[in-house]
Amino acid sequence: MPIPVPPPPKLTRDDALQRIHDAGVEPREEVIVLGIRGYRHDDHAHNKRNLWDDCIAIIGPQHFSAYSANTDPSIFRPGIATLALGVHRYRPGWHRKGRQGGHPAFRPATKNEELPVMRDGVKVPWPGIAINIHRGGINSTSSEGCITIPPLQWDAFYASLMDQLRRANQAEFRYILIQ
């Protein structure tokens, strides 16, 4: 059964910039992406899995857009990685490149594509590998730790972010994940 997809979040540019500032990050004249875990819940600590209850926004020098998202794994499984809150570097790439179902995505722009993660609610010393930002599924958010966007919003998100990166002449961007 398909997961209901809420309309895009009503987040504004000013609110997004304030949340970034409150997280201790100063935005520069660049394209950045903001992820808000538990955006659709009053109590962000009760964020849910396998729902489009999070938010992702693109903030460019002359652009702002917000989309529904999922910033958690779809399932609970011992040891599954969840991206830690904070600032992470990403770049355009592929999800499942060379494999069936491979499609455009954004990949970590770090050595060996490693990122800090939580496992079973605990920040661990070993990293998560290739926690991508990619298109989700219809019956599932399709995440084993990746950040996913509903299929009906993915094309607009991908095209907007790629366009903004091109306009700003950026090969990478900061992804800021907050709760």
N, C-alpha and C positions, 0 to 999 in steps of 0.2 A: 504494500500500500504506500503511495507517495507521501512524503513528509510535507506538511503544509509549509508554504513559503510566505512569510509575512512581506508586506510591502517594504521597499527600502526604508532604512531608518530616517527619522526626522532630524538627525544631527545637523547642526549648522557649522559653518566654517569657524565662526567665533568660538563656539563651544568646543570644537575639536582642538583649536589652538590653545584654549585655556586648559584643557585636559592634558595636552602635551606639556605645557608649561608647569602644571601642577605635578607632573611626573618627573620634573627636574630636567627636562630636555628643552633646549632652546632651538626652535625652528629657524633655519636659515633660508635664504632664497634658493630653495631647491625643491624637488619633488620628494615628498615623504608619504608613507602609508601608515595610517593609525589603525590598530586593531583594538577593539574593546570587548573583552571577555565578559559575558553575562550582561550585555547592554540592555536586553529586554526584561531584566529582572530588577526589582527594587533592591533586593539583597544580592549583590554580585557574588557573594560567597556560595550561593546556591545555584550557580551556573549548571546547566544541564548538558548532557551529551546527546548526540544524534538529533539535534534540533538546530534550526537556523536562528538561534537566540543571541548571536553576537553581531558585531558591527565591524565593517572595514571601510575606511575612507581614504580617498586620494586627495592630497593637498598639494597643489602646485602654486607657483607664483601668481597665476591668473586662473586657477581652476580649483573647484571643490566638487566632489561627488561622494555619496555614501551608499553602501550596499549591505544587504543581509549577509551573514557569514557564519562559519563555525570555526572556532579556534582550538578545539579539543579533539581527541580521538573519538571516533563514533562509538567505540565499545569500551568496556572495562575489562582489562586483562592484566594479570600481574606483570609488572615491568614495562608496560606500554609507555612510551614517551609522550609528554605534553610539553610544548615549548614554554620555557620560563619567561616570566614577564621581563620586559626590558627593551633595549634597542638592539636590533639585529640588522645585518647587511644582506641584501638580496639583489639578484640580477635576473634578467630574462633567461629562460632555458626551456627544458622539457620535463614533464612528469612521465615516468616509465618510458623514456626514450628507447627506441628500438624494440619495444615489446608491444604486444597487442594492447590496444587501448591507449597508447601513448599520445600525449597532447601537449600543447604549449602550457607553460607554467612559469613560476618564478622560483628560483633555487637559491639556497644560501650562497653568499659571496664571501665565503670564509675558507680557510685551509681545510681541505678534505670535506667541505660542506658540513662541518661540525657546528652545532649550536648547543647552548646550555638548556637542559631539560629537567623536568620533574618526573620521577617515576614513583608511582604509588603515593603521591602527595609529598615526596621528599626530594629536595634538590640533590642531585647525585654528581659525583666527580667525573663520570664518563659521559660523553656528549651524545646528543641525538644526531643522527646522520641524515642529511637531505630531507629536512622537514620543509616541504615545499608549500607554495601557495598555488592552488589549482582548482579546477572545476570540480564541484561535488556531483553527487548522484541524485536520482529522483526518489528512490526508496530508502536511501541512506545518505548521510553527509559524506560518505566515502573517504573517511580519514583514519589512518593508523598513526596519527600524530600531526598530520599536515593541517594547514589552514585551508578551508574550502569555501567556495562561493556557489550558491545555487545555480544550476544550469541556465535558468532563464535570466540571470543577472550577470553570469560569467562573461559573455561576449562584450557587454558594455564595459564591465570592469577592466577586462584585458585590453580592449581597444583604447580606453581612456588612459590607462596607465602607460601603455606603450607610446601613445601620442604625446603625453606629458614628458616622458623620458626623452623622446626625440627632440621636442621643443627646447628642453633644458640642456640638451647635449650631455645627458647622464647615462652611464653604462650600468650604474648600481643605484640603489636607493636605501634609505633607512626605513625599516619596518619597526614601529614602536608599538609594543603590545602592553596594554594596561588592563586593569580590572576595575 
